[in-house]
């Protein structure tokens, strides 16, 4: 494979290296569930600042914040009412500046979420649009249409929203507005120059405040073709299979004109600001988002969606590294985030009977989260092995808060306590994403397990006590200390963005070598295997007479 620019990170080079992001270890914080500093049950900006030393000791290169902007929380903060401010429940801009300074002083970068496809229905622009007349400039910032039927009483099309229900909502004067997600999240009209300019203003606002990079939510939306007649739902499904940029709603070629403008802005800074696209697109289309002329990186969710199997992991890594080499981008790897069932739980559930599908945990949650079906010990063991495998790969590694504590999904949340719109709009279809967003346990015994001095906004289970950071801090072999050890070694061992697969006779074992002699061996099977020569630097479980046990990973140097 073709080598990409080498970026070996340390505290001295991170601040000025334009390639710092290529092989960075990035930690996602869901602010409302990280740490509560003011005892209101909601995580906040000062809570993050209070834990900067913890993040530094973990060995991270960057911290990514999910939305912290003013929001009515119709979708966990992804319904933004003001893109250039902080939700007053989470703090102030001064609090943000203090946090950013602390993160930078600790030798880490800061990445923030940008949500450009839609705003909150409480955004000043949308409120102005509701008060304005049909055809007004205010309505032109969003996507308003007259309805069908004799009196416009029917929506402009039969499209459904991602969260269930129709994708159109009617306003009092009879028009309808488009929302691909919740009705509280009206879609912007990205053909409107005013919308484009305002987001450039937002990107510059945060860049000038010291933000080093941006994660772009649903980056494959934005550009749309809503020329009449609108296709029906069946036609949309047909178009989704083409992967040629012609879909009227998703992954249109024209979206890259927007990102070319963003890239020009990013490159005005030294070092240039970075961006990573959340783009759920076919692999053949991903490279355009990851182009160095565009956002620069795109999330690769392939490992996240795979079962814990050697063949799947090998195929995914090979394909994605080849794709990155061809485009000049770096690969991204992730197992958990705020939208999916935690990987410790996914790996502890039985494989699905349908060989075409992988275990995502959603059906298990919907059926009540039966503990008898979940092997917690096996799931965590596999999660530790998978993470150590991932941290050895070329490219950037994205970690989600709590995975370093070995947290499982919280399966049992009362309906009255749930917050995710997916639960309320898809009753009987899915229970939503609250189970991976439950506030973190910092201590074993304090109120809210140390999350804060008030009950947490989502209830925490009793089993959090054994996973608390304080319980693992000095515990040899704990998941927290495994992450600390692995991340410290990863920084020391980092080398060129390439690997070579090392052949072995066991189909359940994957072995790859990085250019500097750093070897990673993962045993996906059920029996221990002999390790090759070399000094073991770290392993996900203790070795057995120089043998790598089942469901385990070791690094050798």
Secondary structure, DSSP 8 states (H G I E B T S, - for coil): ----------HHHHTT-TTGGGG-EEEEE-GGGT--SSSSSS--HHHHHHTHHHHHHHT-SEEEE---SEE--TTTT-SEEETTS--TTT--HHHHHHHHHHHHHTT-EEEEEE--SB--TTSHHHHHHHHS-TT-TTGGGB-EE--BSTTS-B-SS--B-TTSSBSEEE-TTS-EEE-SS-TTS-BB-TT-HHHHHHHHHHHHHHHHTT--EEEETTTT-S-----SS---HHHHHHHHTT-SS--SSSS-TTHHHHHHHHHHHHTTSSS--EEEE-----HHHHHHHHSTTTTEEE---TTTTS-S-HHHHHHHHHHHHHHHHHHT---EEES--TTS--HHHHTTS---SSTTS---SHHHHHTT--GGG--HHHHHHHHHHHHHHHHTSSSEEEEETTGGGT--------GGG---HHHHHSTTT---SGGG-S----SSSSGGGGT-SS--SS---GGGGGG-HHHHTT-TT-HHHHHHHHHHHHHHH---S-EEE---S-TTEEEEEETTS-EEEEE-SSS-EE--SS-EEEESS--BTTEE-SSEEEEE-
